[in-house]
Amino acid sequence: MSVDPGDLAVVRLRYEPDNSPIATARALATGRLGPVLNELWVSSGPLYRALVLSAMGLIAVGLVLTVTGANTQNRPMMLTGLPFIGVGLVLHMAGLVVRGRAVRKRLRDQ
């Protein structure tokens, strides 16, 4: 009995668990995962969005300063970027707290 390699790929895909990268890629390709990912951002409040976007911006600025300072042998620039990263991480944690409280409140009100 000969086995076509294409058949093996189909069998492998068919038996992957739901949280595997292959299953996630398939769900994204078919559009089944899109609304779920979009709903998280759409259903969040403006405070959460502001905190997350601010955190991402500060972390990006900190990374650019730190990497640039390290590559140019400029120690003060490198050390200047570290507080930006730290404040960005704190804002991100605050965003997680705000989001968690909003979800708990929504579940309690239902």
VMD Tcl script that draws the C-alpha trace (Angstrom):
set ca {
  {0.00 0.00 0.00}
  {1.45 3.36 -1.00}
  {0.75 6.52 0.96}
  {0.62 9.91 -0.68}
  {2.60 12.52 1.36}
  {-0.25 14.97 0.83}
  {-2.62 12.61 2.64}
  {-0.29 12.53 5.64}
  {-0.32 16.31 5.82}
  {-4.12 16.33 5.84}
  {-4.19 13.69 8.58}
  {-1.64 15.63 10.63}
  {-3.66 18.85 10.32}
  {-6.90 17.10 11.13}
  {-5.65 15.76 14.47}
  {-3.86 18.87 15.77}
  {-5.20 20.23 19.06}
  {-7.29 23.40 18.88}
  {-4.63 25.61 20.46}
  {-1.80 24.55 18.16}
  {-0.17 27.05 15.78}
  {-1.49 25.09 12.79}
  {-5.08 25.23 14.04}
  {-4.70 28.94 14.81}
  {-3.31 29.63 11.33}
  {-6.16 27.68 9.77}
  {-8.73 29.64 11.81}
  {-7.14 32.94 10.80}
  {-7.08 31.89 7.13}
  {-10.76 30.95 7.17}
  {-11.77 34.07 9.11}
  {-13.11 32.16 12.10}
  {-10.67 33.73 14.58}
  {-10.81 37.33 13.34}
  {-13.96 38.50 15.14}
  {-12.77 36.99 18.42}
  {-9.48 38.87 18.33}
  {-11.19 42.06 17.22}
  {-13.84 41.84 19.96}
  {-11.23 42.09 22.72}
  {-10.08 45.51 21.55}
  {-13.53 46.78 20.57}
  {-15.13 45.79 23.86}
  {-12.39 47.38 25.98}
  {-12.74 50.79 27.56}
  {-10.90 53.96 26.60}
  {-8.73 53.87 29.74}
  {-7.46 50.40 28.87}
  {-6.70 51.45 25.30}
  {-4.87 54.57 26.44}
  {-2.80 52.60 28.95}
  {-1.86 49.88 26.47}
  {-0.97 52.29 23.66}
  {1.03 54.49 26.03}
  {2.84 51.45 27.38}
  {3.72 50.23 23.89}
  {4.97 53.68 22.90}
  {7.13 54.09 26.00}
  {8.58 50.60 25.66}
  {9.39 51.28 22.00}
  {11.12 54.58 22.85}
  {13.05 52.87 25.63}
  {14.15 50.03 23.39}
  {15.31 52.40 20.65}
  {17.27 54.53 23.15}
  {18.81 51.51 24.84}
  {19.80 49.71 21.64}
  {21.11 52.91 20.03}
  {23.10 53.77 23.14}
  {24.55 50.29 23.32}
  {25.57 50.28 19.66}
  {27.14 53.74 19.77}
  {28.93 53.12 23.08}
  {26.89 55.96 24.61}
  {26.24 54.79 28.16}
  {24.08 57.78 29.27}
  {21.73 57.26 26.31}
  {21.54 53.55 27.06}
  {20.69 54.20 30.70}
  {18.14 56.87 29.73}
  {16.11 54.25 27.86}
  {15.73 51.96 30.87}
  {13.22 54.14 32.80}
  {11.07 54.38 29.65}
  {10.94 50.59 29.49}
  {10.16 50.37 33.21}
  {7.34 52.93 33.07}
  {5.96 51.19 29.98}
  {5.87 47.87 31.80}
  {4.14 49.45 34.81}
  {1.53 51.03 32.51}
  {1.01 47.68 30.82}
  {0.41 46.03 34.19}
  {-2.04 48.82 35.09}
  {-3.85 48.15 31.82}
  {-4.17 44.48 32.73}
  {-5.66 45.46 36.10}
  {-8.13 47.87 34.46}
  {-9.15 45.25 31.90}
  {-9.58 42.57 34.57}
  {-11.80 44.83 36.68}
  {-13.93 45.72 33.68}
  {-14.40 42.06 32.77}
  {-15.30 41.12 36.35}
  {-17.80 43.99 36.52}
  {-19.37 42.96 33.20}
  {-19.68 39.34 34.34}
  {-21.17 40.41 37.67}
  {-23.77 42.63 35.95}
  {-24.99 39.88 33.63}
}
mol new
graphics top color blue
foreach p $ca { graphics top sphere $p radius 0.5 }
foreach p [lrange $ca 0 end-1] q [lrange $ca 1 end] { graphics top cylinder $p $q radius 0.2 }
display resetview
